Amino acid sequence: MKANRLIKKIGFGLMLLQATAVVAQDSTNRKKSFDITSSFKPVLREAAKINFNAAPPPVDSSKPQLSYTIPQQLLLLGYQPVPLKPIAMEVDSIVSWQYSNYIKVGVGNVHIPYIQAGFSFGDGKTSFFNVFANHFTSKGNLPFQKHSLSTVTAAGTLKTPKGLEWNGKIGFNSNDYFLYGYKPSTLVFTKEQLRQRHQAVEGKISLRNTTATEFGLLYNPNLRVTAFSITNNNNKATETNTILNLPLTKTIGKTFGINLGFTADITNYTATGKAAIQNNLYYISPSFSFKTPNFFITTGAIPSWDNKAFTLLPNIMADITTNDQRFTIQLGWIGYYEKGSYQRFASLNPWIAQPTNLLNTRVQERYAGFKGSLLNHMSYSFKVGFVQYKNMPLFVNDTTDGKTFNTVYASSLEALQLHGEIALTEGENFQATAGLTWNQFSKVVAQPKAWGLIPFEVTSSLRWQVFKDFYLKSDLFLWDGPQYRAKISNNNFDSFKGDLAFDMSAGIEFKITRQLNLWMQMNNLFNNRYERWNQYPVFGFNVLGGVTFAFNQK
């Protein structure tokens, strides 16, 4: 037993020595290492989650109200004087119908018949060609109170690849007027004795460059020739008017410009049994222009030769505007001519007798004014001017029965003129305008009164597209009667003032089919028997209606 214990002790000691030796050996030859017999993995306990359940938004069935502020685009032009010309017949619809081919016919209690037609050709890009024709006959209640008009006009435009544009026009018109304004009314005349026929053949050609040349030049030479004649009771007067205009503009950057023009206005007039009359007018119009966003000025002078009589006319205009161009001040001192020709005088008063001489009217005007816009759709303008006329043509009744008018001249005449306009526009759906002109004539030389000149005038117009394919139009004018001369006894005459004139018209037009429209026009709604020219009352209330048929409309 003891021997066994001894043997175990010896064996344990040997094993301890062996382990020590191994440890000592590993400390020199091997790296320390650890044997992991078990591992601890920490795990977080699952947290309780809070659930958010969002409620659906309420349904919004209302339409959003979107507002847009679009500034009004205004075209601001410097004041440019224009000669008096006859007023063309207005289109019955709110705007010109955009038909390539159409025929318009109508009848009324005064107009029997009324016919208008238009035809267009060309590709619409480089070539345009239009033909228009018009005819109507009107007859009133008074003896020989009738009038007929026939016109045919052809116009064309051709654009070249090099930026040139050719324009040409040729036309013919014939007007028959009857001298029904004789007094006393018991006088007896034949139809041929009272017929006064105006006929004219006109041709015009022009050339212009649509883009400036490499030297900044813009040109537009044009030539117009008119052969005019009036026949009355086998008495015939003929006149040829030729106007050559050669304008040239050179631009220097975006600020400066130089303008140079030459105009020759030649008239040859021959009356029955009288010597021919030459009335020639030549002038040169050089000017210099300066333009910035807030300031525009044109300054120059116009050397002119009126039948070889030299006159230097002013040509100074200035516009001063705000940054947004909603308010502009206008100033000017300008001079120009109104040509003295039988054709022009007859367009002002169709019942004139053959004039014995032709004089050009020289006009000088000093003016100041302003124009601008209010809100987004309203524009306005106002001007006050002092005007001087030299050789102003006036018309007075003849000394026999008064059915014709003699042409007399005021060698000098002055006028203080006020003119204002206001317009309201809503796109192409609504357009309303109103204008007022007041003239105070003074210092009339060589004539006792300013015969036939209107001292006060108010005009207004309305064009309204009430709804799709339905248009409404209306026009109104009012003027104070002009001065006229009338016989009070044998060889005794006195001056009188005409009555106040008031006239209003209204019309409608609407589609029946894609190609057919129905229209109606009512004139002089209040049946006022006023007189623009003494002894010539206008038509009373009259109505005119018909249809318009358009070709090639989709």
C-alpha positions as CSV (number, residue, x, y, z in Angstrom):
1,M,0.0,0.0,0.0
2,K,2.8,2.3,1.0
3,A,4.7,1.2,-2.0
4,N,1.8,2.2,-4.3
5,R,1.6,5.6,-2.8
6,L,5.3,6.1,-3.3
7,I,5.1,5.0,-6.9
8,K,2.3,7.5,-7.6
9,K,4.3,10.4,-6.0
10,I,7.3,9.6,-8.1
11,G,5.1,9.4,-11.2
12,F,3.5,12.8,-10.5
13,G,6.8,14.4,-10.0
14,L,8.1,13.2,-13.3
15,M,5.0,14.5,-15.1
16,L,5.5,17.9,-13.4
17,L,9.1,18.1,-14.6
18,Q,8.1,17.2,-18.1
19,A,5.4,19.9,-18.2
20,T,7.9,22.5,-17.0
21,A,10.4,21.6,-19.7
22,V,7.7,21.9,-22.3
23,V,6.7,25.3,-21.1
24,A,10.3,26.4,-21.1
25,Q,10.6,25.2,-24.7
26,D,7.4,26.9,-25.9
27,S,8.5,30.3,-24.6
28,T,11.4,30.3,-27.0
29,N,9.9,28.7,-30.1
30,R,6.1,29.3,-30.2
31,K,3.7,32.3,-29.9
32,K,1.1,32.4,-27.2
33,S,-2.4,31.3,-28.2
34,F,-5.8,31.0,-26.5
35,D,-8.3,28.3,-27.1
36,I,-11.9,29.5,-26.6
37,T,-14.1,26.7,-25.7
38,S,-17.3,28.9,-25.5
39,S,-18.4,32.5,-26.7
40,F,-20.9,35.0,-25.3
41,K,-23.2,36.8,-27.9
42,P,-25.1,39.8,-26.4
43,V,-28.6,40.2,-27.9
44,L,-30.9,43.2,-27.3
45,R,-34.4,42.5,-26.4
46,E,-36.9,43.4,-29.0
47,A,-38.5,46.8,-28.3
48,A,-42.1,47.4,-28.5
49,K,-43.1,49.4,-31.8
50,I,-45.6,52.2,-32.0
51,N,-47.7,52.0,-35.2
52,F,-48.7,55.3,-36.9
53,N,-51.8,55.0,-39.1
54,A,-52.2,58.2,-41.3
55,A,-55.7,59.3,-42.2
56,P,-56.3,59.8,-46.0
57,P,-56.6,63.5,-47.1
58,P,-60.1,64.9,-47.8
59,V,-61.1,65.0,-51.5
60,D,-60.8,68.6,-53.1
61,S,-63.2,69.0,-56.0
62,S,-62.7,72.8,-56.5
63,K,-60.8,74.1,-59.5
64,P,-57.6,76.0,-58.8
65,Q,-57.7,79.7,-59.5
66,L,-54.6,80.6,-61.4
67,S,-53.8,84.2,-62.2
68,Y,-51.2,85.4,-64.7
69,T,-49.9,88.9,-65.0
70,I,-49.0,89.6,-68.6
71,P,-47.8,93.1,-69.4
72,Q,-49.6,94.8,-72.2
73,Q,-47.5,95.2,-75.3
74,L,-47.8,98.7,-76.7
75,L,-46.6,99.9,-80.0
76,L,-45.3,103.5,-79.4
77,L,-44.9,105.4,-82.6
78,G,-43.8,109.0,-83.1
79,Y,-46.5,111.4,-84.3
80,Q,-46.6,111.3,-88.1
81,P,-48.8,113.7,-90.0
82,V,-50.8,112.2,-92.9
83,P,-52.8,114.0,-95.6
84,L,-56.6,113.9,-95.6
85,K,-57.9,111.0,-97.7
86,P,-61.4,109.6,-98.4
87,I,-62.5,107.1,-95.8
88,A,-62.9,103.5,-97.2
89,M,-66.0,101.5,-96.5
90,E,-65.7,99.7,-93.2
91,V,-65.9,95.9,-93.0
92,D,-69.2,94.8,-91.6
93,S,-67.7,92.1,-89.3
94,I,-65.7,92.7,-86.1
95,V,-62.5,91.9,-88.0
96,S,-61.7,91.2,-91.6
97,W,-62.7,87.7,-92.6
98,Q,-59.7,85.6,-93.2
99,Y,-61.2,84.0,-96.3
100,S,-59.0,83.1,-99.3
101,N,-62.1,83.4,-101.6
102,Y,-65.5,84.8,-100.8
103,I,-68.6,86.5,-102.2
104,K,-70.7,88.8,-100.1
105,V,-74.2,89.9,-101.2
106,G,-76.9,91.9,-99.6
107,V,-80.0,94.1,-100.2
108,G,-81.7,96.8,-98.2
109,N,-84.2,99.6,-98.3
110,V,-81.5,102.0,-99.6
111,H,-78.8,99.8,-101.1
112,I,-80.1,97.7,-104.0
113,P,-77.9,95.7,-104.6
114,Y,-74.7,95.3,-102.6
115,I,-72.0,92.9,-103.9
116,Q,-68.5,92.4,-102.7
117,A,-66.0,89.7,-103.6
118,G,-62.4,88.7,-102.9
119,F,-60.0,86.1,-104.3
120,S,-56.5,85.2,-103.1
121,F,-53.7,83.2,-104.8
122,G,-50.1,82.4,-104.2
123,D,-48.2,80.2,-101.7
124,G,-48.7,82.6,-98.8
125,K,-44.9,82.7,-98.1
126,T,-43.1,84.2,-101.1
127,S,-46.0,85.3,-103.3
128,F,-49.3,86.9,-102.7
129,F,-51.9,87.9,-105.2
130,N,-55.4,89.3,-104.3
131,V,-58.3,90.5,-106.4
132,F,-61.1,92.5,-104.8
133,A,-64.3,93.8,-106.4
134,N,-67.1,95.9,-105.0
135,H,-70.4,97.3,-106.3
136,F,-73.5,98.9,-104.7
137,T,-76.3,101.2,-105.8
138,S,-78.2,103.3,-103.2
139,K,-81.3,105.4,-103.6
140,G,-83.1,107.7,-101.1
141,N,-86.5,109.3,-100.9
142,L,-85.6,112.7,-102.5
143,P,-85.5,113.1,-106.3
144,F,-82.2,112.1,-107.7
145,Q,-80.8,111.2,-104.2
146,K,-78.8,108.2,-105.4
147,H,-75.3,107.0,-105.7
148,S,-73.5,104.0,-107.3
149,L,-70.0,102.7,-106.8
150,S,-68.0,100.1,-108.7
151,T,-64.3,99.2,-107.9
152,V,-61.9,96.5,-109.0
153,T,-58.4,96.2,-107.5
154,A,-55.6,93.7,-108.0
155,A,-52.6,93.7,-105.7
156,G,-49.6,91.4,-105.5
157,T,-46.4,90.8,-103.5
158,L,-43.3,88.9,-104.5
159,K,-40.4,88.1,-102.1
160,T,-37.0,87.1,-103.4
161,P,-34.5,84.8,-101.7
162,K,-32.1,87.8,-101.4
163,G,-34.5,89.7,-99.0
164,L,-36.2,91.9,-101.5
165,E,-39.9,92.5,-101.7
166,W,-41.8,93.7,-104.7
167,N,-45.3,95.2,-104.4
168,G,-47.6,96.1,-107.2
169,K,-51.2,97.3,-107.4
170,I,-53.6,98.3,-110.2
171,G,-57.2,99.4,-109.8
172,F,-60.2,101.0,-111.3
173,N,-63.1,102.8,-109.7
174,S,-66.2,104.5,-110.9
175,N,-68.5,106.7,-108.8
176,D,-71.8,108.2,-110.0
177,Y,-73.1,111.1,-107.9
178,F,-76.3,113.1,-108.7
179,L,-76.5,116.8,-107.8
180,Y,-79.8,116.5,-106.0
181,G,-79.1,119.5,-103.6
182,Y,-80.6,122.3,-105.7
183,K,-82.9,125.0,-104.4
184,P,-85.7,125.7,-105.0
185,S,-86.9,122.1,-105.3
186,T,-89.3,123.1,-108.0
187,L,-86.5,123.4,-110.5
188,V,-86.6,120.8,-113.3
189,F,-83.4,118.9,-114.4
190,T,-82.8,115.8,-116.4
191,K,-80.9,112.8,-115.1
192,E,-77.9,113.5,-117.4
193,Q,-77.7,117.2,-116.3
194,L,-77.4,116.1,-112.7
195,R,-75.1,113.0,-113.1
196,Q,-71.5,113.6,-112.1
197,R,-69.3,110.6,-112.8
198,H,-65.9,110.2,-111.1
199,Q,-63.5,107.6,-112.7
200,A,-59.9,106.8,-111.8
201,V,-57.3,104.3,-112.9
202,E,-54.4,103.8,-110.6
203,G,-51.2,101.9,-110.7
204,K,-48.5,101.6,-108.0
205,I,-45.2,99.7,-107.7
206,S,-42.6,99.6,-104.9
207,L,-39.4,97.8,-103.9
208,R,-38.0,97.4,-100.4
209,N,-35.4,95.4,-98.6
210,T,-36.7,93.4,-95.7
211,T,-33.3,93.3,-93.9
212,A,-30.7,96.0,-93.8
213,T,-27.7,95.8,-96.1
214,E,-24.1,95.2,-94.9
215,F,-23.8,99.0,-94.6
216,G,-27.0,99.4,-92.6
217,L,-29.2,100.7,-95.4
218,L,-33.0,100.4,-95.8
219,Y,-34.7,101.6,-98.9
220,N,-38.2,101.7,-100.3
221,P,-38.6,103.4,-103.7
222,N,-42.2,103.6,-104.9
223,L,-44.1,105.1,-107.8
224,R,-47.8,105.8,-108.1
225,V,-49.6,107.1,-111.2
226,T,-53.3,108.0,-111.3
227,A,-55.5,109.1,-114.2
228,F,-58.6,110.8,-112.9
229,S,-61.6,112.3,-114.7
230,I,-65.0,113.9,-113.9
231,T,-67.8,114.2,-116.4
232,N,-70.9,116.3,-115.9
233,N,-73.4,117.3,-118.6
234,N,-70.8,116.7,-121.3
235,N,-68.3,118.8,-119.5
236,K,-65.2,116.7,-118.8
237,A,-62.1,117.5,-116.7
238,T,-59.1,115.2,-116.6
239,E,-56.1,115.0,-114.3
240,T,-52.9,113.0,-114.0
241,N,-51.2,112.6,-110.7
242,T,-47.7,111.1,-110.5
243,I,-45.9,110.6,-107.2
244,L,-42.3,109.4,-107.0
245,N,-40.9,108.7,-103.5
246,L,-37.3,107.7,-102.8
247,P,-36.8,107.1,-99.0
248,L,-33.4,105.9,-97.6
249,T,-32.4,105.1,-94.1
250,K,-29.0,104.3,-92.7
251,T,-28.8,102.8,-89.2
252,I,-25.6,103.3,-87.1
253,G,-25.8,100.7,-84.3
254,K,-29.0,100.6,-82.4
255,T,-29.0,104.2,-81.3
256,F,-28.4,106.5,-84.4
257,G,-30.1,106.8,-87.7
258,I,-29.9,109.0,-90.8
259,N,-32.9,109.5,-93.0
260,L,-32.9,110.9,-96.5
261,G,-35.8,111.1,-98.9
262,F,-36.8,112.8,-102.2
263,T,-40.4,113.2,-103.3
264,A,-41.8,114.5,-106.6
265,D,-45.5,115.1,-106.8
266,I,-46.6,116.2,-110.3
267,T,-50.1,117.1,-111.3
268,N,-51.4,117.9,-114.8
269,Y,-55.1,119.2,-114.8
270,T,-57.2,120.1,-117.8
271,A,-60.7,121.4,-117.6
272,T,-63.2,121.8,-120.5
273,G,-62.5,125.0,-122.5
274,K,-59.6,126.0,-120.2
275,A,-55.8,125.9,-120.4
276,A,-54.0,123.1,-118.7
277,I,-52.7,123.7,-115.2
278,Q,-49.4,122.3,-113.9
279,N,-49.2,121.9,-110.1
280,N,-45.8,120.4,-109.2
281,L,-44.3,119.9,-105.7
282,Y,-40.8,118.7,-104.9
283,Y,-39.1,118.3,-101.5
284,I,-36.1,116.7,-99.8
285,S,-36.5,115.3,-96.3
286,P,-33.1,114.8,-94.5
287,S,-33.2,114.1,-90.8
288,F,-31.2,112.6,-88.0
289,S,-32.7,110.3,-85.3
290,F,-31.5,109.3,-81.9
291,K,-33.1,106.5,-79.9
292,T,-32.7,105.0,-76.4
293,P,-35.1,103.0,-74.3
294,N,-36.5,106.2,-72.8
295,F,-35.9,108.8,-75.4
296,F,-36.5,109.2,-79.2
297,I,-35.9,112.3,-81.2
298,T,-35.9,113.1,-84.9
299,T,-34.6,116.4,-86.1
300,G,-34.2,117.8,-89.5
301,A,-35.5,120.3,-92.1
302,I,-37.4,119.9,-95.4
303,P,-36.4,122.1,-98.3
304,S,-39.4,122.3,-100.6
305,W,-40.3,123.8,-104.0
306,D,-44.0,124.5,-104.4
307,N,-44.3,125.4,-108.1
308,K,-40.7,126.8,-107.9
309,A,-41.4,128.8,-104.7
310,F,-38.9,127.7,-102.1
311,T,-39.9,127.1,-98.4
312,L,-37.9,125.5,-95.6
313,L,-40.2,123.4,-93.4
314,P,-39.3,122.1,-89.8
315,N,-39.2,118.4,-88.9
316,I,-38.6,118.0,-85.2
317,M,-40.3,115.3,-83.1
318,A,-39.4,113.9,-79.6
319,D,-40.9,111.1,-77.4
320,I,-39.9,110.8,-73.7
321,T,-41.1,107.6,-72.1
322,T,-40.9,105.8,-68.8
323,N,-39.0,102.5,-68.4
324,D,-42.2,100.4,-68.6
325,Q,-43.4,102.5,-71.6
326,R,-46.8,103.2,-69.9
327,F,-46.5,106.9,-70.2
328,T,-44.9,109.0,-73.0
329,I,-44.6,112.7,-73.5
330,Q,-44.7,113.9,-77.1
331,L,-43.4,117.2,-78.5
332,G,-43.0,118.4,-82.0
333,W,-42.7,121.1,-84.6
334,I,-43.4,119.8,-88.1
335,G,-44.3,121.0,-91.5
336,Y,-45.8,119.2,-94.5
337,Y,-48.0,119.7,-97.6
338,E,-51.5,118.6,-98.5
339,K,-51.6,118.3,-102.3
340,G,-54.0,120.5,-104.2
341,S,-55.6,118.3,-106.9
342,Y,-59.1,117.8,-108.3
343,Q,-59.0,114.2,-107.2
344,R,-58.3,115.0,-103.6
345,F,-60.9,117.9,-103.5
346,A,-63.5,115.6,-105.0
347,S,-62.8,113.0,-102.3
348,L,-63.5,115.6,-99.6
349,N,-66.7,117.0,-101.3
350,P,-68.0,114.9,-104.3
351,W,-70.4,117.7,-105.4
352,I,-67.7,120.3,-106.3
353,A,-67.6,122.1,-109.6
354,Q,-64.5,122.1,-111.8
355,P,-61.9,124.2,-109.9
356,T,-60.4,127.1,-111.7
357,N,-57.0,126.8,-110.1
358,L,-55.1,124.3,-107.9
359,L,-53.0,125.4,-104.9
360,N,-51.1,123.2,-102.4
361,T,-51.8,123.7,-98.7
362,R,-48.7,124.3,-96.6
363,V,-49.1,123.3,-93.0
364,Q,-47.0,124.0,-89.9
365,E,-47.9,122.4,-86.6
366,R,-46.5,122.8,-83.1
367,Y,-47.9,120.3,-80.7
368,A,-47.4,118.8,-77.2
369,G,-49.2,115.8,-75.7
370,F,-48.9,112.5,-73.9
371,K,-50.0,108.9,-74.4
372,G,-49.9,105.7,-72.4
373,S,-51.8,102.9,-70.9
374,L,-53.9,102.2,-67.8
375,L,-54.4,98.8,-66.2
376,N,-53.7,96.1,-68.7
377,H,-56.2,96.7,-71.5
378,M,-56.8,100.5,-71.7
379,S,-54.7,103.0,-73.7
380,Y,-55.1,106.7,-74.1
381,S,-53.6,109.7,-75.9
382,F,-54.1,113.5,-75.8
383,K,-52.6,116.3,-77.9
384,V,-52.9,120.0,-78.1
385,G,-51.5,121.8,-81.1
386,F,-51.3,125.2,-82.8
387,V,-51.7,124.8,-86.6
388,Q,-51.1,127.3,-89.4
389,Y,-52.5,126.7,-92.9
390,K,-51.5,128.5,-96.1
391,N,-53.8,128.3,-99.1
392,M,-56.5,126.2,-97.3
393,P,-59.2,125.0,-99.7
394,L,-62.8,125.8,-98.7
395,F,-66.1,124.9,-100.4
396,V,-69.1,127.2,-100.8
397,N,-72.4,126.7,-102.6
398,D,-72.6,128.3,-106.1
399,T,-74.6,131.5,-106.5
400,T,-77.3,130.0,-108.8
401,D,-79.1,127.0,-107.3
402,G,-76.5,125.9,-104.9
403,K,-76.2,122.3,-106.2
404,T,-72.5,122.5,-106.8
405,F,-69.7,123.9,-104.7
406,N,-67.0,126.3,-105.7
407,T,-63.5,125.9,-104.5
408,V,-62.1,129.0,-102.7
409,Y,-58.9,129.5,-100.7
410,A,-58.1,131.0,-97.4
411,S,-54.6,132.4,-98.0
412,S,-54.0,132.0,-94.3
413,L,-55.8,130.3,-91.5
414,E,-54.9,129.4,-87.9
415,A,-56.4,126.8,-85.6
416,L,-56.0,125.7,-82.0
417,Q,-56.6,122.0,-82.0
418,L,-57.3,119.5,-79.1
419,H,-57.5,115.8,-79.8
420,G,-57.9,112.9,-77.4
421,E,-58.5,109.2,-77.8
422,I,-59.1,106.2,-75.5
423,A,-59.3,102.5,-76.3
424,L,-60.2,99.4,-74.4
425,T,-59.1,96.0,-75.8
426,E,-59.6,92.5,-74.6
427,G,-57.6,90.4,-77.1
428,E,-59.6,89.9,-80.3
429,N,-62.9,89.5,-78.5
430,F,-63.6,93.1,-77.4
431,Q,-62.5,96.4,-78.9
432,A,-64.0,99.8,-78.0
433,T,-62.6,103.2,-79.0
434,A,-63.6,106.8,-78.6
435,G,-62.1,110.0,-79.9
436,L,-62.7,113.8,-79.7
437,T,-61.4,116.6,-81.9
438,W,-62.0,120.3,-81.2
439,N,-60.8,123.1,-83.5
440,Q,-61.0,126.8,-82.9
441,F,-60.4,128.5,-86.2
442,S,-59.2,132.1,-86.2
443,K,-57.5,134.7,-88.4
444,V,-59.1,133.5,-91.6
445,V,-57.6,135.7,-94.4
446,A,-59.3,136.2,-97.8
447,Q,-62.5,134.5,-96.7
448,P,-65.1,135.6,-94.1
449,K,-65.5,132.2,-92.5
450,A,-63.8,128.7,-92.5
451,W,-66.4,127.3,-94.9
452,G,-67.2,123.6,-94.5
453,L,-64.6,122.9,-91.8
454,I,-66.0,120.9,-88.8
455,P,-65.2,122.6,-85.4
456,F,-66.1,119.8,-83.1
457,E,-66.3,116.0,-83.6
458,V,-66.8,112.9,-81.5
459,T,-66.4,109.4,-82.8
460,S,-66.7,105.9,-81.2
461,S,-66.8,102.3,-82.3
462,L,-67.4,98.9,-80.7
463,R,-66.4,95.5,-82.0
464,W,-67.5,92.6,-79.7
465,Q,-67.4,88.8,-80.2
466,V,-70.3,88.1,-77.9
467,F,-69.7,84.3,-78.1
468,K,-68.2,81.9,-80.6
469,D,-69.2,82.7,-84.2
470,F,-71.4,85.7,-83.2
471,Y,-70.1,89.2,-83.7
472,L,-71.6,92.6,-82.8
473,K,-70.5,96.0,-84.1
474,S,-71.6,99.6,-83.5
475,D,-70.4,103.0,-84.6
476,L,-71.4,106.5,-83.4
477,F,-70.3,110.0,-84.4
478,L,-71.4,113.5,-83.5
479,W,-70.2,116.8,-84.8
480,D,-71.1,120.4,-84.6
481,G,-72.3,121.9,-87.9
482,P,-69.7,123.9,-90.0
483,Q,-70.1,127.4,-91.4
484,Y,-71.8,127.7,-94.9
485,R,-72.9,130.4,-97.2
486,A,-76.5,130.6,-98.5
487,K,-78.6,132.9,-100.6
488,I,-81.1,135.1,-98.6
489,S,-82.4,137.1,-101.6
490,N,-81.4,137.9,-105.2
491,N,-77.6,138.4,-105.2
492,N,-77.6,138.6,-101.4
493,F,-75.8,136.0,-99.4
494,D,-75.1,135.4,-95.7
495,S,-73.2,133.0,-93.5
496,F,-74.9,130.4,-91.4
497,K,-73.9,127.6,-89.0
498,G,-75.0,124.0,-89.6
499,D,-77.0,122.0,-87.2
500,L,-75.6,119.4,-84.8
501,A,-75.2,116.0,-86.4
502,F,-75.7,112.7,-84.6
503,D,-75.5,109.2,-86.2
504,M,-75.4,105.7,-84.8
505,S,-75.2,102.3,-86.6
506,A,-75.2,98.7,-85.4
507,G,-74.6,95.4,-87.0
508,I,-74.4,91.7,-86.3
509,E,-72.8,88.7,-88.1
510,F,-72.9,85.0,-87.3
511,K,-72.1,81.7,-88.9
512,I,-74.8,79.4,-90.3
513,T,-72.5,76.7,-91.7
514,R,-68.7,76.5,-92.1
515,Q,-68.9,78.4,-95.4
516,L,-72.0,80.5,-95.0
517,N,-72.5,83.6,-92.7
518,L,-75.5,85.8,-92.2
519,W,-75.0,89.5,-91.6
520,M,-77.1,92.6,-91.1
521,Q,-76.3,96.3,-90.8
522,M,-78.6,99.2,-89.6
523,N,-77.5,102.8,-90.2
524,N,-78.7,106.1,-88.8
525,L,-80.8,104.4,-86.2
526,F,-82.4,107.6,-85.0
527,N,-83.3,108.8,-88.5
528,N,-81.5,112.1,-88.2
529,R,-81.7,114.2,-91.4
530,Y,-78.4,116.1,-90.9
531,E,-76.2,117.7,-93.7
532,R,-72.5,117.3,-94.0
533,W,-72.6,119.7,-96.9
534,N,-75.2,122.4,-97.2
535,Q,-78.4,121.4,-99.1
536,Y,-77.4,117.7,-99.2
537,P,-79.2,115.8,-96.5
538,V,-78.0,112.2,-95.8
539,F,-80.1,109.1,-96.0
540,G,-82.4,108.4,-93.1
541,F,-82.7,105.1,-91.3
542,N,-81.6,102.3,-93.6
543,V,-81.0,98.6,-93.1
544,L,-78.8,96.3,-95.2
545,G,-78.5,92.5,-94.8
546,G,-77.3,89.4,-96.7
547,V,-75.0,86.4,-96.7
548,T,-71.3,85.8,-97.1
549,F,-70.2,82.6,-98.9
550,A,-66.6,81.5,-98.5
551,F,-64.8,79.0,-100.6
552,N,-62.1,76.5,-99.6
553,Q,-62.9,76.7,-95.9
554,K,-62.3,73.7,-93.7
